[in-house]
């Protein structure tokens, strides 16, 4: 019974994703069908205008057809993209079935609960060093801004380069880019990337990842304090 309950959220989420993809595909196909109807109608109108020697109107209609065909091509590519994504997901699941229990976010969830009453102690069947590694594991390439030296957890307005993934304080890096033109190289030692203002942004996951780093640091600090308390006792 518990296993069935555990599978239900995953199945429900997968079903919602599949439904959303199907809805997008269906809506897009409807747009494509309407465009083809409009093209057919515009062709008939153009023929009538040509017969009436209204050549300027025919030219205007031709321009409208080309504009509509541009939208038609976009819709067609969108449909192909949706189908490709669905096919790739199916292939990926067949080759490597999803095991949520192996996801690092699940590990972090379990550790957070464990640390409430057992901070500093290894979880059952695991070594202490493994816990430390997983607690601090994240997608952040640098732990401090290369320009200000501030830890990422203390940045007021963090941004990340979309190309090299390094993170900086926004105002200093924007000033750096302006003053180092025309080839402002990433200030992280050894990074060859050339920075562009439009590609150094606060992406949706950055603040979440920094918050996770901050939480992991707080847990580590709490554990250290408790260890010292035990020694003093």
C-alpha positions in Angstrom: 0.0 0.0 0.0 2.7 2.6 0.9 4.5 1.8 -2.4 1.3 2.4 -4.3 1.0 5.8 -2.6 4.6 6.7 -3.4 4.1 6.0 -7.1 0.8 8.0 -7.3 2.4 11.6 -7.3 4.9 10.6 -10.0 2.2 9.0 -12.2 0.0 12.0 -11.7 2.7 14.4 -12.7 3.7 12.4 -15.7 0.0 12.3 -16.8 -0.2 16.1 -16.4 2.9 16.7 -18.5 1.6 14.3 -21.2 -1.8 16.0 -21.2 -0.1 19.5 -21.4 2.0 18.3 -24.4 -1.0 16.8 -26.1 -3.0 20.0 -25.6 -0.1 22.1 -27.0 0.2 19.8 -30.0 -3.6 19.8 -30.6 -3.9 23.6 -30.3 -0.9 24.0 -32.7 -2.4 21.6 -35.3 -5.7 23.6 -35.1 -3.7 26.8 -35.9 -2.0 25.1 -38.8 -5.4 23.9 -40.2 -6.8 27.5 -39.9 -3.8 28.9 -41.7 -4.2 26.4 -44.6 -7.8 27.4 -44.9 -6.8 31.1 -45.0 -4.2 30.4 -47.6 -6.7 28.6 -49.8 -9.2 31.5 -49.5 -6.5 34.1 -50.2 -5.5 32.2 -53.3 -9.0 32.3 -54.6 -9.3 36.0 -53.8 -6.0 36.7 -55.6 -7.2 34.9 -58.7 -10.3 37.1 -58.8 -8.3 40.3 -58.3 -5.9 39.2 -61.1 -8.8 38.8 -63.4 -10.0 42.3 -62.5 -6.4 43.6 -63.1 -6.1 44.9 -59.6 -2.4 44.2 -59.5 -1.6 46.4 -56.5 -4.2 44.4 -54.4 -2.6 41.1 -55.7 0.8 42.3 -54.5 -0.6 43.2 -51.1 -2.2 39.8 -50.8 1.0 38.1 -51.9 2.9 39.9 -49.1 0.2 38.8 -46.6 0.6 35.2 -47.9 4.3 35.3 -47.3 3.9 36.6 -43.8 1.3 33.9 -43.0 3.6 31.2 -44.4 6.3 32.4 -42.0 3.9 31.7 -39.2 2.9 28.4 -40.8 6.6 27.3 -40.8 7.0 28.3 -37.1 3.9 26.2 -36.2 5.2 23.2 -38.2 8.6 23.4 -36.5 6.8 23.7 -33.1 4.8 20.5 -33.8 8.0 18.6 -34.8 9.7 19.8 -31.7 6.9 18.6 -29.4 7.0 15.2 -31.1 10.8 15.0 -30.9 10.7 15.8 -27.2 8.0 13.2 -26.5 10.0 10.6 -28.5 13.2 11.4 -26.6 11.5 11.2 -23.2 10.1 7.7 -24.2 13.6 6.6 -25.4 15.3 8.0 -22.3 12.9 6.2 -19.9 13.4 2.9 -21.8 17.2 3.1 -21.6 17.4 4.6 -18.1 14.2 4.1 -16.0 13.6 6.8 -13.5 14.5 6.0 -9.8 13.4 9.0 -7.7 15.1 7.5 -4.6 18.4 8.0 -6.4 17.8 11.7 -7.1 20.1 14.0 -5.1 17.1 16.2 -4.2 15.6 13.2 -2.5 18.9 12.6 -0.6 18.8 16.3 0.5 15.2 15.8 1.7 16.1 12.8 3.8 19.2 14.5 5.2 17.3 17.5 6.2 14.9 15.4 8.2 17.7 13.3 9.7 19.6 16.3 10.8 16.8 17.6 12.9 17.6 15.1 15.7 20.9 13.6 14.5 22.9 16.5 13.2 26.6 15.5 12.7 25.7 11.8 12.7 25.8 9.6 9.6 22.5 8.3 8.3 22.0 4.6 8.8 24.3 2.6 6.5 26.2 5.6 5.3 29.6 7.1 6.0 30.0 10.6 7.5 32.1 11.9 4.5 29.3 10.8 2.1 26.8 13.0 4.0 29.1 16.0 3.9 29.7 15.6 0.2 26.0 15.3 -0.7 25.0 18.2 1.6 27.3 20.6 -0.2 26.8 19.2 -3.7 25.2 21.8 -6.1 25.5 23.2 -9.6 27.4 26.3 -8.6 30.8 26.5 -10.3 32.3 29.2 -8.1 31.6 29.8 -4.4 32.5 33.5 -4.4 32.3 36.5 -6.9 35.6 36.7 -8.7 35.5 40.5 -8.7 34.4 41.3 -5.1 35.5 38.2 -3.3 32.1 38.0 -1.6 30.7 34.4 -1.0 27.7 33.7 -3.2 25.5 33.5 -0.2 26.2 37.1 0.6 25.6 38.5 -3.0 22.8 41.2 -3.1 22.1 40.8 -6.9 23.7 37.6 -8.2 23.9 36.9 -12.0 25.2 33.9 -14.0 26.9 33.8 -17.4 24.8 31.6 -19.6 27.9 30.4 -21.4 30.5 29.5 -18.8 28.0 29.3 -15.8 30.2 31.4 -13.5 28.4 33.7 -11.0 29.1 37.3 -10.1 27.6 40.3 -8.3 25.6 42.2 -11.0 26.8 45.8 -10.7 30.6 44.9 -10.6 30.4 42.5 -13.5 28.4 44.9 -15.7 31.0 47.6 -15.0 33.7 45.1 -15.8 32.1 44.2 -19.1 31.8 47.9 -20.1 35.4 48.8 -19.2 36.9 45.7 -20.8 35.3 46.1 -24.3 35.5 44.8 -27.0 36.6 41.5 -25.5 35.6 41.2 -21.8 36.9 37.8 -20.8 35.4 36.1 -17.8 37.3 37.2 -14.7 37.5 33.6 -13.3 41.1 32.4 -13.7 41.5 30.1 -16.6 38.0 30.8 -18.1 38.3 31.8 -21.8 34.7 32.9 -22.3 33.9 36.4 -23.6 31.1 37.9 -21.6 28.1 39.6 -23.2 25.7 41.8 -21.2 22.6 40.0 -22.6 24.0 36.6 -21.5 24.9 37.4 -17.9 21.5 37.2 -16.1 19.8 36.0 -13.0 18.3 32.7 -14.4 15.3 31.1 -12.6 17.4 28.5 -10.8 20.2 30.7 -9.6 18.5 32.1 -6.5 17.2 28.7 -5.6 20.6 27.1 -5.8 22.2 29.9 -3.7 19.4 29.4 -1.1 20.2 25.7 -1.1 23.9 26.5 -0.5 23.0 28.9 2.3 20.8 26.2 3.9 23.6 23.6 3.7 26.0 26.1 5.3 23.6 26.8 8.1 23.2 23.1 8.8 27.0 22.7 8.8 27.4 25.6 11.2 24.8 24.2 13.5 26.6 20.8 13.5 29.9 22.5 14.3 28.4 24.4 17.3 26.9 21.2 18.6 30.2 19.4 18.3 32.0 22.1 20.4 29.2 22.0 23.0 29.7 18.2 23.4 33.5 18.7 23.8 32.9 21.4 26.5 30.5 19.2 28.3 
